[in-house]
Amino acid sequence: MEDNPALFIRPGGCMTARSSVFSVLLLSVDPDLQAQLEQDLRKATHTLSITAAKDLASVPRAAAKRSFDGVILEMKRGHRNELAEVQRAVDPAHTFILAGSRAVLRSASGIVEAMANGHGRLSHSYRLEDYIESKLGDFVKGMKNGSARNLYPMLIRAVERPLITLALKETNGNQIQAAHLLGMNRNTLRKKITDLRIPIKREKARVV
């Protein structure tokens, strides 16, 4: 299976400190992944709790009643419903979700570390929707005062191009991975690349 890019779902609302311990639920069949995450994250915070299980159904009953600060999910071939199950099981206002292949998750501890370091300080953070609204407010007002029209298609196009460009850059030009990251099929991505005239660049591996 190709290593899909990690999918990171940040809390949709204000994340408040419910406890001094940063708690993470790891759903993976790889015991080495748990050991690596614990080793990496304990360097950043000493107040860390990791609960490991192979899937949601295997989470101990006592642990299932807890409110986790984050869920790390190993995405496996043929288990596409797992992410949806996790999203239904947690409170999206208080819990981040990090999902990806085993190889990707092994290198994604930096994201969890950043969330752990910000634990208890995220009450002032914006949702993505709030951030975009704050950036667009003055622009829309200015366009209205200038009697502009057709803002919607213009803005969608303006957002699509840099978003797709960044996804391609993040995946080193791999269109399959970029399409997965964006949540669209490869044919749709190809059409948008053509329509928006987005150049495809792949960085060459450095020879050591």
N, C-alpha and C positions, 0 to 999 in steps of 0.2 A: 504494500500500500504506500502511495506517495505521502510524504510528510506534508499534511495540510497546515496552513498558517494557523497560529493560535487565534481563537475567537475570544475576544475580551468584552464582557458585558459589565459595564460599571453600574453601580447602584443608580436607580432612576430618581431617587429623592435624596434628602439630606441624611447622611450616614452619621449616626450619633454613637458615642462611646457607651456601650452597654456594660462593658466590663473592662478591667485593665489587661485582660488576656486576649490576644488576637487569635481567634479560633478559625481553623481551616478544615474543611471536609475534603479529603482526597478520595476520589473514586477511580481506582486503577487496580489492575491485576499484577502490577509490577512492584514487588516489595522494595526493590532498589531505588525506585523513584521516590518513595516515602523517605527513605534514609537520606537521599541526596537533598531533598527539599528541607528536611529538618536541619541538616548540616549547614546548608546555605543560609537559611533564614535565621538560625540561632545566632549567626554572626551579626545580624542586623537588630534583632530584638530577643531579649531573654524571656519575654512573656508570650510565648507561642504555644499553642495547643493544636496538634494535628490528629484528626480522627481519620483512619483509613478503612476503606471497605471496597469490595470489588464492584459494587453497584448500589443503587439506592435501596433495593430490597434487602441488602445484606448489612445495612447500617444498624448497629445495636439500638434497641428500642429506647434506651435512656438517652443515647446521643441524638436520636431522631427528633426528640422534643426540644433540643437546644436550638438557639438562633446562631447560625454560623456567620462569621464576617465574610467568608469566601468559600467557594466550592471550586475545586480543580478537577476537571473531568477528562479522562483519557478517552478520546473518540476512537471507536473501533469499527472496522468494516462490518456492515450489516446491522449496526446498532444506531440508526439515525434518530430513533425516538428518544434516546437517552437524554439528549440535551433538552428536548421539550419537557420531559418528565422532571428534570432538575429545575427548569424555569417555573414549573407549576408548584414545585415543592418548597421553594424558598421565597422569602419576602424580597422582591426586587428593589425595594427602597433602602434595604440595609445590607444586602449581600451581593458581592461581585461574583461573576462566573468566569472562569478561565478554562476554555476547552480547546483541545488539539490532540494531535497524535502523540505517542509516547516520546518520540525523538524531539518534537517541538517543546513539549512540557519540560523536558530535561534542561532546556536552555531558557525557560521562561520564568525562572525564580526571581528575576529582577522586577517583574511586574508585581509579584506578590510582596516582595520586599518593600517596594514603594508604597503599596497599600498598607502594609504593616507599620511602616514608619509614619504614615499619616493617620494612623488609627487614633480616633478621638479628636482629630483636628479637621475632619472633613465636613463639619456642620456648615461651613461657609462656602463649600464648593458648589458650583453650578451643575445642573443637569446640562446635557448637550443641547437640549431644546432651549433652555434659558440663555445659554451662551450665544446661540445663533440668533435668537430673538433680539438680544442686546446689540449685536452687530448689524442686524438688518434694519432696526428701527429708524435710525437717522437716514439711511439710504432710501428707504421707502418713502419717508416724509419728503425728502429732497426731490425724488422722482415725481411725486404727486404735485409738488409745487411747480415743477417744470412741465406739467401736463403730459408726462410720459404715459405710454400704454404698453400692454402685453408684458407686464413685469414677470408673470409666472413662467412662461417658456424661456424668457431671457435669463432668469435666475437659476432655473433648473439646469440649463445648459452651462451657465457659469460655474455651478457647483459640481456638475457631473465630470467635467474635464479634469480639474485638479484632483478630484476624488479618485477617479480611475487611474490617473497618472501616478498618484501616490501609492495606490494598491499594486500597480505594476512594478513600481520601484521597490516596494517592500518585499515583493516576491521575485525580484530579479528578472522581471519580464516573463515569468511563467504564467501564461494566460489561464491555465486550469486552476492554479492556486489563487490567482487574482479573482477569478470568477467566484470561487468558493468563498473567499474573504468578503466579496461584495454582496454575495447572496443572489447571484444571477447565473444563468447557464452560459456556457462558453460561446455559443453562437450569438447570443445577445451582446456579450462583451465584445466579440469581434466586430459586430455591426457598429457599436458605439465607438470603438477605436477608429473605424473607418470614417464614420460620420463626423466625429469630432477632430479627426486628423491628429490623433495622438501617436507620437513616435514611440517605437518599441526599442528599448535599450537594455542590453544584458551586460552586466559587468563580468569581465574575464577573471577567472580565478588566478590569484597571484601565485607565482612560482617561488617557493621558498628555497 
